[in-house]
Structure formats: C-alpha cells, structure tokens
Amino acid sequence: MKYCLVVDDSSIVRKVARRIMEDLEFAVAEAEDGAQALELCRQTMPDLILLDWSMPVMDGVEFLAKLRQAETGGDRPKVVFCTTENDVAQIAKAMRAGADDYLMKPFDRELVEAKLQEVGAL
C-alpha cells in the first residue's frame, strides 16, 4: 500500500485530504507543520506528500527544501503543493524548491485523482 503524508495546519483540510487519499487506497499520516512533517519523513519516507504553503513553525517551501536535501530518500516522494496561492511567482518558487506540481484549494477527489495521475503517483 502506498503511503501519503498530508501536511496542513488546518485540521479540516487534513481530514478532507485523508478521506480522499484513503478512498484512493493510500495509508495516510498527518502533520500540522513542516517541522512535524520532517520528523515523520525521517521515520518513514512517504510515497506522496500533499503540502500546504503557509503554516506556522516551518512553511511548505522551507520543508520541501529540507526534504529534498535529506540524505535518505528525500528525492523520492512526489510532492504536490495544495494552496490558495495563485501568483505565478509563488508557484514557480515552489517548483524550484522541488515540488512536482500544485493543486488549488478547495479541492475534491476528482481534482486530486487527476493531479496524482499527472505526476505518476497513482
């Protein structure tokens, strides 16, 4: 079974994403900020990360830069930013940091499934 890490400071977004990912037959873990997510990645590197942009403690871009520098498998997970940011410069920054793609909030199962097919995560 594939493993997805949902990283978002909103418990509602995490809950919605968890349901979608479990429907797509992923095992799911949750983190409410980038620091917590890094610790979970050190324990078990996920196959996929759904990542919020703006979070306390460590934001999504900082988390992603640290993840991609990790010595053990940080280059492996597919990372999809889930964001309300629609500024092209911000999206480009996320892609330069190592994101595979992005998804605009709010999202539903159809949008998530289509995006995961595009990035090869399904």
Z-matrix of the N, CA and C atoms (Angstrom, degrees):
N
C 1 1.451
C 2 1.531 1 108.82
N 3 1.326 2 116.44 1 135.58
C 4 1.454 3 120.97 2 178.01
C 5 1.526 4 109.60 3 -74.55
N 6 1.334 5 114.10 4 153.73
C 7 1.458 6 121.70 5 -174.42
C 8 1.527 7 109.97 6 -119.08
N 9 1.335 8 117.02 7 126.62
C 10 1.458 9 123.93 8 -179.95
C 11 1.521 10 110.01 9 -116.95
N 12 1.323 11 115.83 10 136.61
C 13 1.447 12 122.24 11 173.07
C 14 1.525 13 108.05 12 -108.65
N 15 1.329 14 116.42 13 122.28
C 16 1.465 15 122.34 14 177.92
C 17 1.521 16 107.18 15 -100.84
N 18 1.336 17 116.78 16 119.92
C 19 1.463 18 121.91 17 -176.34
C 20 1.526 19 108.47 18 -118.50
N 21 1.323 20 115.97 19 109.01
C 22 1.461 21 121.02 20 -178.89
C 23 1.522 22 108.40 21 -160.60
N 24 1.334 23 117.10 22 141.23
C 25 1.456 24 119.12 23 179.38
C 26 1.522 25 112.55 24 -78.93
N 27 1.329 26 117.80 25 -9.55
C 28 1.460 27 121.62 26 177.22
C 29 1.528 28 110.46 27 -92.21
N 30 1.325 29 116.37 28 119.76
C 31 1.469 30 119.44 29 178.97
C 32 1.527 31 110.86 30 -65.35
N 33 1.324 32 117.65 31 -29.50
C 34 1.467 33 120.73 32 179.00
C 35 1.524 34 110.42 33 -68.19
N 36 1.328 35 116.70 34 -45.04
C 37 1.468 36 119.80 35 178.47
C 38 1.520 37 109.70 36 -62.94
N 39 1.338 38 117.03 37 -42.51
C 40 1.470 39 119.41 38 178.51
C 41 1.520 40 111.07 39 -60.40
N 42 1.323 41 116.65 40 -41.33
C 43 1.467 42 120.77 41 -178.93
C 44 1.533 43 110.99 42 -64.73
N 45 1.319 44 117.06 43 -44.91
C 46 1.469 45 121.32 44 178.70
C 47 1.526 46 110.01 45 -62.70
N 48 1.343 47 116.43 46 -47.39
C 49 1.464 48 120.27 47 -179.80
C 50 1.529 49 111.17 48 -62.44
N 51 1.335 50 117.00 49 -40.75
C 52 1.475 51 120.53 50 178.71
C 53 1.519 52 110.26 51 -58.24
N 54 1.327 53 117.34 52 -48.02
C 55 1.471 54 120.18 53 -179.42
C 56 1.522 55 111.54 54 -59.88
N 57 1.323 56 116.22 55 -44.16
C 58 1.466 57 120.08 56 179.71
C 59 1.528 58 110.15 57 -61.82
N 60 1.323 59 116.50 58 -48.07
C 61 1.459 60 120.28 59 -176.46
C 62 1.527 61 111.77 60 -67.58
N 63 1.323 62 117.28 61 -37.38
C 64 1.469 63 118.92 62 176.61
C 65 1.526 64 110.35 63 -67.06
N 66 1.321 65 118.04 64 -36.25
C 67 1.472 66 120.74 65 174.58
C 68 1.522 67 111.27 66 -62.25
N 69 1.339 68 116.22 67 -29.66
C 70 1.464 69 121.12 68 177.97
C 71 1.531 70 111.56 69 -89.10
N 72 1.325 71 115.89 70 12.40
C 73 1.464 72 124.53 71 174.67
C 74 1.523 73 114.48 72 67.74
N 75 1.332 74 116.07 73 38.22
C 76 1.460 75 122.08 74 172.29
C 77 1.521 76 108.82 75 -101.89
N 78 1.320 77 116.57 76 144.67
C 79 1.453 78 121.22 77 164.29
C 80 1.527 79 104.88 78 -77.49
N 81 1.325 80 117.94 79 141.50
C 82 1.461 81 120.68 80 -172.07
C 83 1.532 82 111.32 81 -128.70
N 84 1.335 83 114.64 82 136.44
C 85 1.466 84 121.90 83 168.61
C 86 1.521 85 106.66 84 -122.64
N 87 1.325 86 116.08 85 159.46
C 88 1.458 87 121.25 86 -177.49
C 89 1.522 88 110.67 87 -128.24
N 90 1.336 89 114.60 88 147.20
C 91 1.465 90 121.66 89 172.33
C 92 1.523 91 107.62 90 -138.92
N 93 1.340 92 115.88 91 145.68
C 94 1.462 93 118.52 92 -177.29
C 95 1.524 94 113.35 93 -98.92
N 96 1.342 95 117.82 94 -2.32
C 97 1.462 96 121.29 95 174.08
C 98 1.523 97 109.18 96 -158.65
N 99 1.331 98 115.11 97 170.88
C 100 1.455 99 120.00 98 -176.47
C 101 1.513 100 114.39 99 -64.69
N 102 1.331 101 117.15 100 -35.22
C 103 1.470 102 119.99 101 179.63
C 104 1.521 103 110.82 102 -64.36
N 105 1.316 104 116.09 103 -45.02
C 106 1.464 105 120.88 104 177.42
C 107 1.539 106 110.02 105 -62.55
N 108 1.316 107 116.09 106 -39.92
C 109 1.470 108 120.58 107 179.82
C 110 1.525 109 111.87 108 -64.34
N 111 1.335 110 116.88 109 -40.69
C 112 1.469 111 119.63 110 177.81
C 113 1.515 112 111.37 111 -61.17
N 114 1.325 113 116.59 112 -41.14
C 115 1.461 114 120.33 113 179.15
C 116 1.529 115 110.24 114 -62.80
N 117 1.320 116 117.22 115 -43.13
C 118 1.472 117 120.04 116 178.09
C 119 1.528 118 111.19 117 -63.94
N 120 1.334 119 116.99 118 -37.34
C 121 1.470 120 120.44 119 178.60
C 122 1.523 121 111.24 120 -66.78
N 123 1.321 122 116.79 121 -33.47
C 124 1.467 123 120.19 122 177.44
C 125 1.524 124 110.94 123 -66.13
N 126 1.330 125 116.08 124 -32.49
C 127 1.460 126 120.66 125 179.37
C 128 1.522 127 111.03 126 -76.20
N 129 1.321 128 117.58 127 -50.07
C 130 1.470 129 123.13 128 179.64
C 131 1.519 130 108.08 129 -148.55
N 132 1.317 131 116.51 130 115.97
C 133 1.459 132 120.15 131 -178.26
C 134 1.529 133 109.61 132 -73.73
N 135 1.335 134 117.36 133 123.66
C 136 1.465 135 120.06 134 -179.09
C 137 1.529 136 112.13 135 -74.99
N 138 1.327 137 115.20 136 164.69
C 139 1.460 138 121.12 137 173.54
C 140 1.526 139 110.60 138 -82.51
N 141 1.331 140 115.47 139 -28.97
C 142 1.453 141 122.30 140 -174.70
C 143 1.519 142 109.37 141 -144.16
N 144 1.341 143 116.30 142 141.88
C 145 1.457 144 121.54 143 174.83
C 146 1.524 145 108.51 144 -127.77
N 147 1.337 146 116.01 145 124.06
C 148 1.459 147 121.91 146 170.40
C 149 1.521 148 105.20 147 -97.25
N 150 1.325 149 117.43 148 117.30
C 151 1.453 150 122.33 149 -164.12
C 152 1.522 151 112.51 150 -123.75
N 153 1.323 152 115.90 151 125.38
C 154 1.463 153 122.04 152 174.42
C 155 1.528 154 109.32 153 -77.04
N 156 1.308 155 115.52 154 154.28
C 157 1.460 156 121.66 155 -179.44
C 158 1.530 157 111.06 156 -81.73
N 159 1.313 158 115.40 157 -58.16
C 160 1.457 159 121.97 158 -170.05
C 161 1.528 160 110.51 159 -103.32
N 162 1.345 161 115.24 160 111.65
C 163 1.463 162 120.86 161 -179.81
C 164 1.520 163 108.81 162 -142.67
N 165 1.336 164 117.12 163 155.73
C 166 1.473 165 119.39 164 174.39
C 167 1.527 166 110.32 165 -72.01
N 168 1.286 167 116.68 166 169.35
C 169 1.469 168 126.49 167 177.80
C 170 1.528 169 111.42 168 69.55
N 171 1.334 170 117.83 169 -63.53
C 172 1.466 171 121.96 170 178.29
C 173 1.525 172 107.77 171 -147.58
N 174 1.339 173 116.74 172 121.49
C 175 1.463 174 119.34 173 -177.89
C 176 1.529 175 111.54 174 -77.48
N 177 1.303 176 115.52 175 174.85
C 178 1.454 177 121.24 176 -174.86
C 179 1.517 178 114.41 177 -63.83
N 180 1.330 179 117.64 178 -40.48
C 181 1.464 180 120.55 179 -179.28
C 182 1.523 181 110.84 180 -66.78
N 183 1.331 182 117.31 181 -42.74
C 184 1.463 183 120.50 182 178.17
C 185 1.537 184 110.39 183 -64.34
N 186 1.335 185 116.79 184 -43.86
C 187 1.464 186 120.51 185 177.05
C 188 1.527 187 110.41 186 -57.61
N 189 1.324 188 116.31 187 -47.10
C 190 1.465 189 120.24 188 -176.18
C 191 1.522 190 111.61 189 -63.56
N 192 1.324 191 117.09 190 -41.77
C 193 1.469 192 120.08 191 177.88
C 194 1.528 193 110.69 192 -60.37
N 195 1.331 194 116.91 193 -42.88
C 196 1.473 195 120.48 194 178.98
C 197 1.529 196 111.16 195 -68.68
N 198 1.319 197 116.88 196 -38.97
C 199 1.464 198 120.49 197 178.40
C 200 1.524 199 110.77 198 -60.33
N 201 1.329 200 115.84 199 -48.64
C 202 1.471 201 120.09 200 -176.98
C 203 1.522 202 112.23 201 -65.76
N 204 1.335 203 118.14 202 -20.35
C 205 1.465 204 122.10 203 177.44
C 206 1.531 205 112.48 204 -89.52
N 207 1.322 206 117.29 205 -7.86
C 208 1.465 207 120.88 206 -177.91
C 209 1.523 208 110.34 207 -60.22
N 210 1.313 209 115.42 208 139.92
C 211 1.465 210 120.99 209 -177.27
C 212 1.524 211 113.13 210 -72.88
N 213 1.312 212 117.17 211 -27.53
C 214 1.463 213 119.32 212 -175.41
C 215 1.526 214 111.65 213 -113.79
N 216 1.311 215 116.26 214 84.77
C 217 1.451 216 121.41 215 169.72
C 218 1.508 217 117.65 216 84.21
N 219 1.329 218 119.67 217 10.91
C 220 1.451 219 121.68 218 -179.13
C 221 1.515 220 114.30 219 -65.73
N 222 1.324 221 115.49 220 -16.98
C 223 1.465 222 119.56 221 178.36
C 224 1.529 223 111.58 222 -86.55
N 225 1.314 224 117.80 223 -9.85
C 226 1.462 225 121.96 224 -172.11
C 227 1.526 226 115.66 225 -79.89
N 228 1.335 227 120.04 226 -45.01
C 229 1.472 228 117.49 227 -173.40
C 230 1.524 229 112.92 228 -65.87
N 231 1.312 230 115.42 229 142.61
C 232 1.460 231 120.84 230 168.23
C 233 1.520 232 105.33 231 -75.55
N 234 1.325 233 117.54 232 135.26
C 235 1.460 234 121.75 233 -179.00
C 236 1.517 235 109.39 234 -123.43
N 237 1.333 236 115.31 235 122.71
C 238 1.454 237 121.74 236 177.31
C 239 1.525 238 107.82 237 -118.14
N 240 1.347 239 115.44 238 116.16
C 241 1.458 240 119.60 239 174.95
C 242 1.513 241 108.92 240 -70.87
N 243 1.307 242 116.83 241 133.16
C 244 1.463 243 123.56 242 174.61
C 245 1.517 244 105.72 243 -113.32
N 246 1.317 245 116.54 244 109.40
C 247 1.449 246 119.37 245 -167.36
C 248 1.514 247 113.79 246 -145.97
N 249 1.313 248 115.04 247 161.06
C 250 1.463 249 120.83 248 171.16
C 251 1.524 250 109.48 249 -96.32
N 252 1.334 251 117.21 250 -6.00
C 253 1.467 252 121.69 251 178.78
C 254 1.522 253 109.45 252 -67.62
N 255 1.323 254 116.43 253 126.65
C 256 1.458 255 118.56 254 175.29
C 257 1.525 256 111.20 255 -123.58
N 258 1.335 257 116.38 256 13.48
C 259 1.449 258 122.61 257 176.56
C 260 1.539 259 108.29 258 -75.64
N 261 1.316 260 115.85 259 125.28
C 262 1.463 261 120.90 260 -177.17
C 263 1.529 262 111.34 261 -57.86
N 264 1.331 263 117.30 262 -38.08
C 265 1.468 264 120.46 263 179.95
C 266 1.523 265 110.94 264 -64.83
N 267 1.326 266 117.56 265 -39.39
C 268 1.463 267 121.27 266 178.74
C 269 1.527 268 110.66 267 -67.08
N 270 1.316 269 116.79 268 -42.72
C 271 1.464 270 120.71 269 178.41
C 272 1.526 271 110.05 270 -63.20
N 273 1.323 272 116.87 271 -41.93
C 274 1.470 273 120.70 272 178.14
C 275 1.529 274 110.29 273 -61.91
N 276 1.327 275 116.97 274 -39.05
C 277 1.468 276 121.09 275 177.80
C 278 1.525 277 110.49 276 -60.71
N 279 1.323 278 116.89 277 -43.01
C 280 1.468 279 120.93 278 178.47
C 281 1.524 280 110.96 279 -63.94
N 282 1.308 281 116.78 280 -41.20
C 283 1.466 282 120.00 281 -179.49
C 284 1.537 283 110.36 282 -66.74
N 285 1.328 284 116.94 283 -39.80
C 286 1.472 285 120.39 284 177.34
C 287 1.517 286 111.03 285 -64.85
N 288 1.329 287 117.24 286 -32.04
C 289 1.473 288 121.20 287 179.51
C 290 1.526 289 111.86 288 -72.59
N 291 1.335 290 117.09 289 -13.55
C 292 1.460 291 119.75 290 176.53
C 293 1.508 292 116.05 291 120.77
N 294 1.344 293 117.65 292 9.27
C 295 1.467 294 119.63 293 177.21
C 296 1.522 295 109.82 294 -68.54
N 297 1.314 296 115.81 295 146.59
C 298 1.461 297 120.49 296 175.84
C 299 1.526 298 111.14 297 -85.43
N 300 1.325 299 117.01 298 -29.18
C 301 1.459 300 121.64 299 178.71
C 302 1.517 301 108.52 300 -172.44
N 303 1.319 302 116.40 301 -176.75
C 304 1.456 303 120.70 302 177.83
C 305 1.514 304 109.66 303 -140.35
N 306 1.311 305 115.14 304 160.27
C 307 1.457 306 123.57 305 -177.43
C 308 1.522 307 106.65 306 -138.90
N 309 1.318 308 116.12 307 130.59
C 310 1.463 309 119.96 308 -179.15
C 311 1.528 310 110.34 309 -81.87
N 312 1.340 311 115.71 310 139.10
C 313 1.465 312 121.55 311 173.35
C 314 1.512 313 107.69 312 -86.36
N 315 1.302 314 119.84 313 148.67
C 316 1.463 315 126.80 314 -5.25
C 317 1.527 316 110.06 315 -76.19
N 318 1.316 317 115.81 316 152.42
C 319 1.454 318 120.83 317 179.81
C 320 1.522 319 109.38 318 -125.66
N 321 1.329 320 115.03 319 163.44
C 322 1.461 321 120.79 320 176.47
C 323 1.527 322 108.26 321 -131.68
N 324 1.310 323 116.08 322 179.92
C 325 1.463 324 120.36 323 -175.93
C 326 1.524 325 112.01 324 -59.01
N 327 1.328 326 117.66 325 -42.85
C 328 1.466 327 120.54 326 -178.54
C 329 1.521 328 111.31 327 -60.34
N 330 1.330 329 116.70 328 -44.77
C 331 1.467 330 120.21 329 179.78
C 332 1.526 331 111.30 330 -65.18
N 333 1.324 332 116.65 331 -43.64
C 334 1.467 333 120.31 332 179.59
C 335 1.522 334 110.36 333 -63.49
N 336 1.300 335 116.71 334 -47.03
C 337 1.462 336 120.40 335 -178.69
C 338 1.525 337 111.13 336 -60.93
N 339 1.323 338 117.71 337 -42.89
C 340 1.467 339 121.36 338 178.93
C 341 1.528 340 110.73 339 -62.85
N 342 1.325 341 116.86 340 -43.80
C 343 1.459 342 120.71 341 -179.12
C 344 1.526 343 110.74 342 -65.70
N 345 1.328 344 117.82 343 -40.67
C 346 1.462 345 120.69 344 -179.99
C 347 1.524 346 111.58 345 -66.82
N 348 1.327 347 116.79 346 -33.53
C 349 1.465 348 119.53 347 174.50
C 350 1.515 349 110.56 348 -65.80
N 351 1.338 350 116.67 349 -40.06
C 352 1.468 351 121.06 350 179.89
C 353 1.530 352 111.42 351 -61.71
N 354 1.317 353 117.67 352 -40.86
C 355 1.471 354 120.61 353 -176.98
C 356 1.537 355 112.95 354 -88.95
N 357 1.324 356 116.79 355 -1.59
C 358 1.462 357 119.97 356 178.42
C 359 1.511 358 114.74 357 78.25
N 360 1.329 359 116.65 358 27.04
C 361 1.474 360 120.22 359 -179.16
C 362 1.510 361 113.12 360 -93.85
N 363 1.332 362 118.24 361 -6.15
C 364 1.475 363 120.59 362 178.32
C 365 1.512 364 110.53 363 -105.04
